[in-house]
Amino acid sequence: MDFPIIHTNIWDGVIAIPGIVLFIQIIKFMTPIKHRYLPTLATIAGLLLSIFVSHRHSLSAGLFMGFLYGNGAVGLYASFKTAWLAFRKDNNRPDEYHPY
């Protein structure tokens, strides 16, 4: 059995992953969904986007890239949130002197 040929380019990561993050943020603010279900929703959105839009020619390529899109979106959100919280913690310390 041969492995599927997956044709991908930079636009998959530049459009698909931030698009899924944006979609999840919209869903989060518009519905009362619990936060623990958001990574699963991101994975489902990545699978749907990949199978039906990006890689219609191959189900195995669509499944592989769908999990990559969904998990990439979760990782992007988690890294931004961690960096933002660390930034806020460092800038809100009252015991340090900031001359600016």
CORTA-V762113 format. One record per run of one state. SS is the DSSP state (helix for helix, strand for strand, loop for the rest). FROM is the first residue (numbers start at 1). LEN is the number of residues. Records with the same first field share a line. If there is no record, write none. Layout:
SS->FROM-LEN, FROM-LEN
This chain:
loop->1-9, 31-4, 55-4, 92-9
helix->10-21, 35-20, 59-33
